[in-house]
Amino acid sequence: MGGPRGAGWVAAGLVLGAGACYCIYRLTRGQRRGGRGLRLRPSRSAEDLTNGSYDDVLNAEQLQKLLYLLELTEDPIIIEKALVTVGNNAAFSANQAIIRELGGIPIVGSKINNPNHSIKEKALNALSNLSVNIENQIKIKVDSPFLSLYDGHVAKEILLRVLTLFQNINNCLKKESHLAIQPTFTKGSLFFLLYGEECAQKMRALVNHHDVDVKEKATIIPKF
């Protein structure tokens, strides 16, 4: 039983087994790498989606997970990472609408009041990207204390974010030809705040800001 013939069969079996394993390996490897087969990807948790190495554009289900996480967590590190991911995805027009429909704008907007400087900055950046969509602008509610972010003593990073937000909104209004005449804005709306006299005074002061980047952004934004 242990003669040459038996040994031959064992060797053949090992070769066939190895070949089958290799074929399975190539098949699954090709699928993972997005070859001709289906691209398989394990389901990711909300926290996985905040990983900086995850650079795919998120779909609606993933964005919803991310917004739930952003709304419920109190961990500042996770909040900051989630805001960065939302902000990056908000650069795509399709996701700007999805985030609005998922109720994400007030969730992001609430983080502006966070005392953490970095969280505040990331929230403003995400809102700035979302504000490129005109329908999103209506949903952005920032109350009168929001105007304090336009004060000259505010950190440069925050000032640049709020000025970019203003610039995006202004550019959208120009595209819609709303700036041909003095527009009328509903009291309490973001537009009412940004185009009101109090904000205009702050903008005039920022034109003389000591930082050249802040000064340049304040100069190119029209004052009503």
Secondary structure, 3 states (H helix, E strand, C coil): CCCHHHHHHHHHHHHHHHHHHHHHHHHHHHHHCCCCCCCCCCCCCCCHHHCCCCCCCCCHHHHHHHHHHHHHCCCHHHHHHHHHHHHHHCCCHHHHHHHHHCCHHHHHHHHHHCCCHHHHHHHHHHHHHHCCCHHHHHHCCCCHHHHHHHCCCCCHHHHHHHHHHHHHHHHHHHHCCCCCCCCCCCCCCHHHHHCCHHHHHHHHHHCCCCCHHHHHHHHHCCCC
